[in-house]
Amino acid sequence: MVDTMQAAVLEEFGQPYILKQIPRPPQPKDHDILIKVLVASYCHTDAIFASGAMSKDLPCVGCHEFAGEIVAVGGKVSKSLEMSPGIRVGVPGRAYNPCSTCFECTNPDKDPMGYSPFCPHAGNLGLTRDGGFQEYCLVDSRQVTKIPDGFPTNQVAPLMCAGLTVWAALHHERLRHAKKVAILGAGGGLGHLGVQFAAHLGLSVLAIDANDKSLAFLRKVKQELESAGDNVQVADVRKDDVASMRAMMRETGDKPMNELGLDAAIILPESQAAFDTGIKLLKNHSTMVIVSFPKNGFHFSAHDLVFRDITLVGSLVGRNYQLSEMLLFCQKFKVSADVKTFPLSQINRLVEEYHKGVSGKLVVDMKL
């Protein structure tokens, strides 16, 4: 058995990945499984981490949204998970080896008892532990999901963070009765998936962005949605003011103009201007879902929260049952990420492309 493998290692913040041979992970123990990585996707969080804004722990192999094939299984992996060599799995960057004893891990929610993506003591692949930019990786069997037969692996990887994050935001309990939703920053990796999810969920969607490339991309997404695209309105925030964007979402029989507004807004950019636009689009008693986390936070008006009864909520990542539900939904409605593929040897060119402001998702295909 070969005891080394190729990996893209971040050795210094703000510097390119170093391609090198490193030791292959050992045989898995306890709840771990060893997978052969097939496709690894680049996420905005990878860029934040590489800048040095999140951690001081280096060296580290990046990537927390990837997919692979099981090679070996640890002794405590639950038989109910049906994990065995040869099975393909999607790997989100959720809790790796949680403590299983804290409030989050023992809270009776829909995650397996003893596991929670919110465990404060857990590791995170690609951040505190080596992630998917390597040929083999140890992952927690409780953090992954089996890939449905026929589902392309290069589509699964981007769904493991970008897809799951925006899926969870759209399914936040505060949005249970929402009918009209704005997605700000809709032309990016999370956004274009969110537009597809929301349209196929039957929501009326206001897809907002602020540059020509992203807006052209959104119009393409809308067209490819076919009849579901009738639920989508694309807005250029540089030209369309709040009143005109609200009017785009008006339906016959709606309330008078001063009562118009959306039920929810999901903010994806780290932009105060986007946040302010989202708040203005909302009607009273509605919800802003915050997914991004700018370094200096967002500033908000207490007037909106008190006098308009606007609720601000955060959404991090989905739970286990949401992960499998999302993949089945994508398969049923043909939701897909717009992907551009690179070999691992060109990981730094991929990063350069990312910083140019590409739409869709950039992924590493280990077969190339």
N, C-alpha and C positions, 0 to 999 in steps of 0.2 A: 504494500500500500504506500502511495506517495505521501510523505509526511510534511510537505510544504505546498503552498498554493499562492496564486497571484492575488493581490489586494491593492486597493487604492487607499493609502493611509494619509490622514491629515496629521502632520508632525509639528506644524507651526501655524497659529492662527493668521489669517490674512494671506497665506501662501498657497500655491497649488498643491493638489494631492500628489503624493509620491507613489509611483507604481513599483512594487517590490514583492519579493517572495517572503512570506511569513509562515509560521507553523500552522498546519491544518488543525482545526479544533479537535479535541479528544472525543472519544466515544461519549454519547450523552448519558447523563445520570438523572435520576429522579423524574421530574416532570418535563425534562428537556427532550427535544428531538434534534437530530442533525440533518440539515437539508443541503442539497446541492442547489445553489442559487441559479435560477434561470434568467430572470429579468429583475432589474433594480431601478427604481424611479427616483428622480431628483425632486426634492421638495423645497419650498421656501424656508422651512426650518433648517434644512441642510445649509443653506446660505447664511442664515443667522448664526448657526453654530460655528461655521467656518470663520466667521468674522470675529469670534471670541466673545460674543455678547451673552452666551448662555452657560459656559462652563470653563473650567481651567484644566480639565483632564485630557491630556494628550500623551502619547499618540492615540488616534481612534480611527477606525474604519467607519465611514459615514453610511447613510441611507437607512431609513426606518419605514419604507414602503417598498416591499419586494415580494417575489414569489419564487417558489422552488419545488424540488422533489425530495421527499423524505428518503434518507439514506439509512438512518438507524434511529431507534426509539429507546428512551430511558425506562428504567424499571418501574417507575411510579406513574407512567402515563396511563390515564384512565381508559379502560377498554371501551367505554361508552363513546369516546372520541373517534374510535375506529381509525387510528393512526397506524400505518404500517409502511415499510419501504415500498417506494414506487408511486405513492399517492402524491399528487400535487397539492400544495397549500399556498394560500395567500398569507403574508405576514405583515400586520400593521405594527407600528412602533409603540404599541401600548405596553402595559406593565410586563416586564421580564422578571420572573421569580419574585412575585410579591410576597410579603411577610406571612400572609394567610391568617393573621391574628388581630390585626387592627380593626377599627370600626368599619372602614371601607370594605375590607376583605370579608368581614363577617356580617355585614349589613344584608338583610334578606331582600335583595333586588333580583333582577333577572339574570345576573351573571352567576356562574357556578360558585357555590359557597367556598370561601377560601381564596377567591380570585377577584380582583377589581382593577380596572385600568386607572383608578384614582388612588391606589395604594401609595402613601407618601414614602414608603421605604423601598419601593421597587426600582429596578434598573430600567433603562430605556435603550433599545437597540439603536445604534447610530449616534447616540448621545453619550450615555455613560458606559455603554458596552459596544463592541464591534458590531456593525450592521451589515447591510447587504452588498456593499461594494467589494465583495470578495467571492471566491469560488464556492466556499462552504461556510455555513453559519450555524451556530447553536441558537435555537429559539425555544420559547416556552410553548409546550403543546396547548396550553390553555389560552394563548393569545392569538392563535391562528384559526383559519377556517379552510375546510376542504374546497377545492375548486370544482365546480360542476363540470361534468363531462362536456366536451366541445367548446368550453369557454377559453378563448385565446389567452395564454399566459401573459403576453405583453399588454393586454387590457386589464388584467387583474392587478398588476403591480401599482399603477396609478390610483386605483380605487382603494388601496389599503390605507391611505392617509387622506389624500385630497377628496376622494369619493366618500369615504366613511365620515369625514369631518363635516362636509356640507349635508350629507344625508342625515346625520344626527341633528344638525342645526334645523333642518326642515321638519324634523320629527320632535322637536322640543315640545314639552307638555304645554307650554304657553301658546303654541301654534296649532293646537288641536282643532280649533274652529276657524282658522285663518282661511280666507279665500283669495285674497290679493296680497302678493308678496313682492317686495323689491329686493333684488340682489345687486349690491353695489360692488363694482370690480368684477362684473360678470364675464369679462372676456379672458380671464386667466384660467389656471389649472383647475382650481376649485369651482370657479364661477361657471365655466361652460358645462361642467357636470351638474352643478346645481340647477341650471336652467333646464337641462333635460329631465332631471328628476322631477322638478316642480311641475313642468308641463305635463308629463305623463301621470303625475298625481292628480291632475285636474285643477291645479291652481292657476289663477291668472298671474302672469309673471311680468314684472318690469325689470328688464335686463339693462343695467346702466354701466357705462364706461366712459372714458375720457380721451381716447386716442384713436386715430383712424384705423390702425391695424387691428386693434381689439374689436372695434365696432364692425369692421368688415367680417371678422371672424364670427361675431355673434349673429350677423345676418345669415351667414352660411349655416350656422348651427340651427337657426330658426327654420331655414328652408329645408334642411335635412330632417327636421322633425315632422315634416309633412302636415297632416291634419292637426297634430298636437301643437304645431307651431302657431296655430291660430290663437293659442293661449298666451303667446309671448309678444310683448312690445319692447322694441330696442330703443333706448334713449341715449343721446349724446349730451352729457351734462354740460358741455361747453356751450351748447346752443339751446337746449331745452331747459327752461326754468321749472321751478317746482309746480307752478300752476299748470303749465302745459303737460308735465309728466303726470300729474294727477288726472288731467283731462283725458290722457291716453287710456287710463284705466277705468274711465267712467262707463257704466253700462246703462241701458235703458231702464228707467225706474229707480235709478240711484237717488240718494238724498240731495237736497240743494247743495250748491257749490261749496258753501262754507262748512258743510259736514263731510265733504269728500275726503278721502284719504285711504291709505292702505292698512291692512291688518297687521302686517309685520314687515320688517326690513332686516336683511342679513348683511352685515358689513364685513367685507373681506380685505380691503386695503388698509394699510396703516396710515390713514389719512384723516385729519380732522375735518377737512372740507367734505369728504365723503360721509363722515359721521353726521355732520350738520345737515347735509342734504337728506340723509335717511330719516333723521328726526322730523324734519319739516314735511316729509312725505306721509308720515303716519297720521292716522286719525286718533282721536282721543281713545283711551283705554286699550291701546295697542302695544306692540312689543318690538324692541330693537334687540336682535341677537348679535352679540359681538364674538367674532371668531379670531380676528387679528389682535396682536398685542404690541402696539408701538412702544418704544422705549420709554417715552414720557407720558404714556397713557392718553386717554381721551378726556376732553373737557366737556361738561354738559351743564345745562341750565336746570337748576332745581325747579324753576317755574314749569318746565315740561313735565317733570316727574310729579309735582304736586298738583298743579292746576289742570293739567291735561291727562293725568293718570297714566303717563307713559312708563312702561316697565323696561329696564335694562337687564338682560341676562347674558351670561357667557355660555359657550358651548365648546367643549374640548375635542372629544372624539367619541365614537359610538361604542356601544356595548356588544357583547358576543352575539346576541340574537339579532341585533341590527346589522352586524357584519354579514351573516348568512342571508338575511332578508334582502339586503342591498344587492348581493350578487345574483340572487334569483330574479330580482326586479330588473336588473340590467340585462340579464339573459332574455327575459320575457319581452321587454320593450326595446331591446337592442340599443340601450344606452352605451355609449362608447367614448373613451377619451381620445382626443386628437394627439397622437404620439409622434415624436421624432426620435429615431433610434441611433445609438452610438455603440461601438465596442468599448469594453472597459479601458482599452489602451488609449482611448480618446476622451477620457473622463474630464480632463481639463478644458478641452474644446467644448464639451457639453456645458460646463460651467460658464464659459465665455458667452455661449449662445444664450444661456439663461439670463445673464446680466444685460443682454441687449434688449430684454423685454419681450420674449417670445410668448405666443399664445399656446394654450394646450400644455402638454406634458413632455418632458425630455426623459428618456429611459436608456439604461444600459442593457443590451442583450448579450449575455455571456457566451452565446454561441458564435458571435461575430469575431 
